[in-house]
Amino acid sequence: MLAAAGSAVGLGNIWRFPYLAAKDGGGLFLVLYLILALTFGFTLLTTEVAIGRKTKQSPLTAYGKLKEKWKFLGVLACLVPVIILPYYCVIGGWVVKYFTTYLVGDGSKASLDGYFTDYITQEGQPLIQMAIFLFIVSFIIFKGVNKGIESFSKVLMPALLVLVVGISVFALTIHHRDSAGVSRTGMEGFLIYIIPDLKGLTVKGFFTVLLDAMGQLFFSLSVAMGIMIAYGSYVRDDANLVKSINQIEIFDTVVAFLAGVMIIPAVYTFMGREGMAASGPSLMFVSLPKVFASMGAAGDIIGCLFFVMVLFAALTSAVSVMEAVVSSFMDQFHMSRTKATVIETIIALAGGVVVCLGYNKWYFDITLPNGAHAQILDIMDYISNNCLMPLVAIGTCILIGWVVKPKVIIEEAEKTGSKFGRKGLYIVMIRYVAPVLLVVLLLKSLGVLTVI
């Protein structure tokens, strides 16, 4: 369960959640995200963990166990982590680079304009750091569930939580006066984060925030990518499944919220509202180093602690992504964990090299159906997160809601005698609400639905 929570707490929480919260009116995004986490997210999370425990199979083979003709859904679910792992390891390599930069006291260099772009467009360093990150993940997977993933999670998850809380508290206490004499505090930034800004809100704007929050849940809870099915298959039959799922849900939501508390007040204090407009990599690798540089001598220490925390989060998520693929290879092809790990490491390494070269030798720029500009990493992210994950989730809702029926999941959740408290909600969500929301999300991602 710690490993599953670790999977949920990844880079998506740390750089995507704060940006979306800042963009979508702070408190409004938080309220909608919380409601969706307790309904939509709970439904998908419960379904996947229960499928894993019931079938004792990885994502590639679990769907076929439930219904023979639905094997294809397992293939799609397994394809998602295969696509994600290479570019996730590239980003993990970036984190390694920034951590070592702050560790040796060179944080001021990281705050310079062009530092991040100059680094990722190099041909050597990003490849080496991507490989280092990947091999650490591979070693943990190679050691297995008990000696590798569990031992690793028991150490890193508490450490991650301590760092997140510590940096969050610090972010609330800071204050800064800029060159124009304007004074701002972390607490002011916190209030911007949590108080809903409904000024000028339209129906279209509301649905945009709703779909942003729903899209974030995929990242946050690691659903629709086979991970929770893989971890569910390791859960003992006598474990209280409902309690475990609630723990993952609570842990993930708390850390996602704290990620915003860490980042938004700090960026607001030193860079104002305009600084909060940065998204994705630019938030973590461009904006935040400038914040740390503004802190003076303490900047290197805070920056080092921050990137240690980010590294922990990236590792726990990457481990879960790789485990979803390795366990699938083991179940489908009856190979050893060692062989499956080696094969997936080679696939991820080759993919990681391609992603790194996408910033220099193989650079290009295209426009995706959703209007975003993209190169290789963005295309892989779009295919996995915007296309395949909604498709897997829609297929799962149809399979459980209408083919094998919700009672399969409910009986699995209640077989230890524990009460499934949100049973009625679950049935309505899996059969009606979740599929409709997912279809809308998919159509918007594909550029078909432009009114929202």
C-alpha positions in Angstrom: 0.0 0.0 0.0 2.9 2.4 0.7 4.2 1.5 -2.8 0.8 2.2 -4.3 0.7 5.5 -2.5 4.3 6.2 -3.7 3.1 5.6 -7.3 0.3 8.1 -6.8 2.7 10.7 -5.4 4.9 11.6 -8.4 6.0 14.4 -10.7 2.3 14.9 -11.8 1.5 16.0 -8.2 4.5 18.2 -7.8 4.6 20.2 -11.1 1.2 19.7 -12.7 -1.2 20.1 -9.7 0.2 23.5 -8.4 0.2 24.9 -12.0 -3.4 23.8 -12.7 -4.5 25.1 -9.3 -2.9 28.5 -10.0 -4.3 28.7 -13.5 -7.9 27.5 -12.6 -8.7 29.9 -9.8 -7.1 28.2 -6.8 -9.9 27.2 -4.4 -12.3 26.3 -7.2 -9.9 23.8 -8.7 -9.2 22.4 -5.2 -13.0 21.9 -4.4 -13.7 20.2 -7.7 -10.6 18.0 -7.4 -11.6 16.9 -3.9 -15.2 16.1 -5.1 -13.8 14.1 -8.1 -11.2 12.3 -5.9 -14.0 11.1 -3.6 -16.2 10.0 -6.5 -14.6 9.6 -9.9 -11.1 8.8 -8.6 -12.4 6.5 -5.9 -14.3 4.5 -8.5 -11.4 3.9 -10.9 -9.0 3.2 -8.0 -11.3 0.7 -6.3 -12.0 -1.0 -9.6 -8.3 -1.5 -10.6 -7.1 -2.6 -7.2 -10.0 -5.1 -6.9 -9.4 -6.4 -10.4 -5.7 -7.0 -9.5 -6.5 -8.9 -6.3 -9.4 -10.9 -7.8 -7.4 -12.1 -10.8 -3.9 -12.2 -9.1 -2.7 -11.0 -12.5 -0.9 -8.0 -14.0 -2.7 -5.6 -16.3 -1.7 -7.4 -19.5 -3.5 -10.6 -18.5 -6.0 -9.4 -15.8 -8.8 -8.2 -18.1 -8.7 -11.5 -20.1 -9.2 -13.4 -16.8 -12.4 -11.4 -16.1 -13.7 -11.8 -19.7 -11.8 -13.6 -22.5 -12.9 -11.2 -25.2 -11.6 -8.2 -23.3 -7.9 -9.2 -23.5 -7.3 -6.2 -25.8 -8.0 -3.8 -22.9 -5.1 -5.4 -21.1 -2.8 -4.8 -24.1 -3.8 -1.1 -24.1 -3.3 -0.8 -20.3 0.2 -2.3 -20.5 1.1 -0.1 -23.5 0.6 3.0 -21.4 3.5 2.3 -18.9 5.7 1.1 -21.8 5.3 4.5 -23.4 5.6 6.5 -20.2 8.7 5.0 -18.6 11.3 6.2 -21.2 10.3 9.9 -21.0 9.7 9.6 -17.2 13.3 8.5 -16.8 14.5 11.4 -18.9 12.7 13.8 -16.6 14.1 11.8 -13.6 17.6 12.4 -15.1 16.8 16.1 -15.1 16.0 15.9 -11.4 19.3 14.1 -10.7 21.1 16.9 -12.5 19.4 19.6 -10.5 19.8 17.7 -7.2 23.6 17.3 -7.8 23.9 21.0 -8.8 22.3 22.2 -5.5 24.2 19.5 -3.5 27.6 21.0 -4.6 26.4 24.6 -4.0 26.0 25.7 -7.6 22.3 26.6 -7.3 22.9 30.1 -8.5 23.9 28.7 -11.9 20.6 26.8 -12.1 18.7 30.1 -11.8 20.3 31.7 -14.8 18.2 32.3 -18.0 18.8 29.5 -20.5 20.4 27.1 -18.0 17.6 24.5 -18.4 17.5 24.8 -22.2 21.2 24.6 -22.5 21.3 21.5 -20.4 18.5 19.5 -22.1 19.8 20.4 -25.6 23.2 18.8 -24.8 24.0 15.4 -26.4 25.9 13.8 -23.5 24.8 14.7 -20.0 21.0 14.2 -20.3 21.7 10.6 -21.6 24.0 9.7 -18.8 21.7 11.1 -16.1 18.6 9.4 -17.7 20.6 6.1 -17.6 21.6 6.5 -14.0 17.9 7.1 -13.0 16.7 4.2 -15.0 19.3 1.8 -13.6 18.3 2.7 -10.0 14.7 1.9 -10.8 15.7 -1.3 -12.6 17.7 -2.4 -9.5 14.8 -1.9 -7.2 12.5 -3.9 -9.5 15.1 -6.6 -10.0 15.1 -7.1 -6.2 11.4 -8.0 -6.3 8.3 -7.0 -4.4 9.4 -7.6 -0.8 13.2 -6.9 -0.9 12.9 -4.2 -3.5 9.7 -2.3 -3.8 8.4 -2.7 -0.2 11.8 -2.1 1.5 12.4 0.9 -0.8 8.9 2.4 -0.1 9.1 1.9 3.7 12.1 4.2 3.7 11.4 6.7 1.0 7.7 7.4 1.6 8.0 8.6 5.2 11.1 10.6 4.2 9.1 12.1 1.3 6.3 13.1 3.6 8.6 14.7 6.1 10.3 16.8 3.4 6.9 17.8 1.8 5.6 19.0 5.2 8.8 20.7 6.1 9.1 22.7 2.9 5.4 23.5 3.0 5.7 25.1 6.4 8.8 27.0 5.3 6.9 28.3 2.2 4.2 29.8 4.4 6.7 31.8 6.6 8.7 33.5 3.8 8.4 37.2 2.8 10.2 39.3 0.2 10.4 42.9 -1.0 11.2 43.3 -4.7 13.2 46.0 -6.5 10.0 48.0 -7.0 9.4 48.0 -3.2 6.5 45.7 -3.4 6.3 43.3 -0.4 4.7 39.9 -0.6 4.4 37.0 1.8 4.0 33.2 1.6 0.7 33.4 3.5 -0.7 35.8 0.8 0.3 33.2 -1.9 -1.4 30.5 0.2 -4.7 32.5 0.3 -4.6 32.9 -3.5 -4.1 29.1 -3.6 -7.1 28.1 -1.4 -9.7 30.8 -1.9 -11.9 30.3 -5.0 -11.6 33.1 -7.5 -15.0 33.1 -9.3 -14.5 36.6 -10.9 -15.6 36.4 -14.5 -16.2 32.6 -14.3 -18.3 31.3 -17.3 -20.0 28.0 -17.9 -17.2 27.1 -20.3 -14.6 28.2 -17.8 -16.2 26.0 -15.1 -16.1 22.9 -17.4 -12.5 23.7 -18.3 -11.6 23.6 -14.6 -13.6 20.4 -14.1 -11.8 18.6 -17.0 -8.4 19.9 -15.8 -9.2 18.4 -12.3 -10.3 15.1 -13.8 -7.3 14.9 -16.1 -5.1 15.5 -13.0 -6.6 12.6 -11.2 -5.1 10.2 -13.8 -1.7 11.5 -12.9 -2.3 11.7 -9.2 -3.9 8.3 -8.6 -1.9 6.4 -11.3 -5.2 4.9 -12.7 -5.8 3.7 -16.2 -2.1 2.7 -16.7 -2.2 -0.8 -15.2 -0.2 0.2 -12.1 -2.9 -0.3 -9.5 -3.9 -3.6 -11.1 -0.3 -4.8 -10.7 -0.1 -3.7 -7.0 -3.6 -5.0 -6.4 -2.5 -8.4 -7.4 0.0 -8.4 -4.5 -2.6 -7.5 -1.9 -3.4 -10.4 0.4 -6.9 -11.9 0.4 -7.4 -11.2 4.1 -6.4 -7.5 3.7 -9.1 -4.9 4.2 -9.3 -3.6 0.6 -11.7 -0.7 1.3 -9.5 0.6 4.1 -6.3 0.3 2.0 -7.9 2.2 -1.0 -9.1 5.0 1.4 -5.5 5.3 2.7 -4.1 5.7 -0.8 -6.8 8.2 -1.7 -6.2 10.3 1.5 -2.4 10.1 1.2 -2.4 11.2 -2.4 -4.8 14.0 -2.0 -2.9 15.4 1.0 0.4 15.3 -0.8 -1.1 16.9 -3.9 -2.5 19.7 -1.8 0.9 20.1 0.0 2.7 20.3 -3.3 0.7 23.4 -4.0 1.5 24.8 -0.5 5.2 24.2 -1.2 5.3 25.8 -4.6 2.6 28.5 -5.1 3.3 30.7 -2.0 7.1 30.6 -2.7 6.7 31.5 -6.4 4.1 34.2 -5.6 6.4 35.7 -2.9 9.4 36.1 -5.1 7.9 36.4 -8.6 4.3 37.7 -8.1 1.2 36.4 -9.9 3.0 36.4 -13.3 5.5 33.9 -12.0 2.7 31.5 -11.2 1.8 31.2 -15.0 4.7 28.7 -15.6 3.7 25.1 -16.3 5.3 21.7 -16.5 9.1 21.5 -16.6 9.4 25.3 -16.7 7.8 25.6 -13.2 10.2 23.2 -11.5 13.4 23.7 -13.5 13.1 27.5 -14.4 10.8 29.3 -12.0 11.7 27.6 -8.7 15.5 27.9 -9.1 15.0 31.7 -9.4 12.9 31.5 -6.2 15.8 29.6 -4.4 18.3 32.1 -5.7 16.2 35.0 -4.2 16.5 33.3 -0.8 20.2 34.1 -0.5 22.5 31.7 1.3 19.6 29.5 2.4 18.6 29.0 -1.3 21.1 26.2 -2.0 20.0 24.2 1.1 16.3 24.6 0.4 16.9 23.8 -3.3 18.8 20.7 -2.4 16.1 19.5 0.0 13.4 20.3 -2.6 15.1 18.3 -5.3 15.8 15.4 -2.9 12.0 15.3 -2.3 11.3 15.5 -6.0 13.8 12.7 -6.7 12.1 10.5 -4.1 8.7 11.2 -5.7 10.0 10.5 -9.2 11.7 7.2 -8.1 8.6 5.8 -6.3 6.4 6.6 -9.4 9.0 5.2 -11.9 9.3 2.0 -9.9 5.5 1.5 -10.1 5.5 2.2 -13.9 8.2 -0.3 -14.5 6.6 -2.9 -12.2 3.4 -2.8 -14.2 5.3 -3.8 -17.4 7.7 -6.3 -15.7 4.8 -8.1 -13.9 2.9 -8.2 -17.3 5.9 -9.8 -19.0 6.2 -12.4 -16.2 2.5 -13.3 -16.3 2.0 -13.4 -20.1 5.3 -15.0 -21.2 6.1 -16.9 -18.0 9.6 -15.5 -17.8 11.7 -14.8 -14.6 11.7 -11.4 -12.9 15.3 -10.9 -13.9 14.7 -11.5 -17.6 11.6 -9.3 -17.6 13.4 -6.5 -15.9 16.4 -6.7 -18.3 14.0 -6.6 -21.4 12.0 -3.7 -20.1 15.2 -1.8 -19.1 16.5 -2.2 -22.7 13.2 -1.0 -24.1 13.1 2.0 -21.7 16.8 2.8 -22.4 16.3 2.9 -26.1 13.1 5.0 -25.7 15.0 7.3 -23.3 17.8 7.9 -25.9 15.2 8.8 -28.5 13.5 11.3 -26.1 16.9 12.9 -25.2 17.8 13.3 -28.9 14.4 14.9 -29.5 15.9 18.0 -27.9 19.0 18.3 -30.1 19.7 16.0 -33.2 16.1 15.0 -33.8 14.4 18.2 -32.7 11.2 19.3 -34.5 8.0 21.1 -33.5 4.5 20.0 -34.4 1.0 21.1 -33.3 -1.1 18.4 -31.6 -4.9 18.0 -32.0 -5.4 19.7 -28.7 -3.5 22.8 -30.0 -0.3 22.2 -27.9 3.2 22.5 -29.5 5.2 19.3 -29.2 8.3 17.4 -29.9 9.1 13.7 -29.1 8.5 13.8 -25.3 5.3 15.7 -25.7 4.0 13.4 -28.4 4.6 10.3 -26.2 2.9 12.1 -23.3 0.0 13.0 -25.4 -0.5 9.4 -26.8 -0.2 7.8 -23.3 -2.1 10.3 -21.1 -4.5 12.1 -23.5 -5.5 9.1 -25.7 -4.7 5.7 -24.3 -5.5 6.4 -20.6 -9.0 7.7 -21.2 -9.6 4.8 -23.6 -8.5 2.3 -21.0 -10.7 3.9 -18.3 -13.7 4.0 -20.6 -13.2 0.3 -21.5 -12.9 -0.6 -17.8 -16.1 1.3 -17.0 -18.0 -0.6 -19.7 -16.5 -4.0 -18.8 -17.3 -3.6 -15.1 -20.4 -1.5 -15.3 -22.3 -3.5 -18.0 -20.5 -6.7 -19.0 -19.4 -8.5 -15.8 -21.4 -6.1 -13.6 -20.4 -4.0 -10.5 -21.1 -6.9 -8.1 -17.8 -8.5 -9.1 -15.9 -5.6 -7.6 -18.2 -5.1 -4.7 -17.9 -8.7 -3.7 -14.1 -8.6 -3.9 -14.0 -5.5 -1.7 -16.4 -7.0 0.9 -15.0 -10.6 1.0 -13.1 -10.0 4.2 -16.3 -8.8 5.9 -15.5 -5.1 5.6 -18.3 -2.8 4.6 -18.2 -1.1 1.2 -19.5 2.3 2.4 -19.9 4.0 -1.0 -21.5 1.0 -2.8 -24.5 3.0 -4.3 -22.2 5.8 -5.4 -19.8 3.3 -6.9 -22.5 1.7 -9.1 -23.8 5.0 -10.4 -20.3 6.3 -11.1 -19.0 3.1 -12.9 -22.1 2.7 -15.0 -23.1 6.2 -15.9 -21.2 9.2 -14.6 -17.6 8.2 -15.1 -18.0 6.9 -18.8 -19.7 10.2 -19.8 -17.0 12.3 -18.2 -14.3 10.2 -19.7 -15.8 10.4 -23.2 -15.9 14.2 -22.9 -12.3 14.3 -21.7 -11.2 12.1 -24.6 -13.0 14.2 -27.2 -11.5 17.4 -25.8 -8.0 15.8 -25.8 -8.5 14.8 -29.5 -9.6 18.3 -30.4 -13.1 17.1 -31.4 -14.8 19.0 -28.6 -13.8 22.6 -28.7 -16.8 24.3 -26.9 -15.3 23.4 -23.5 
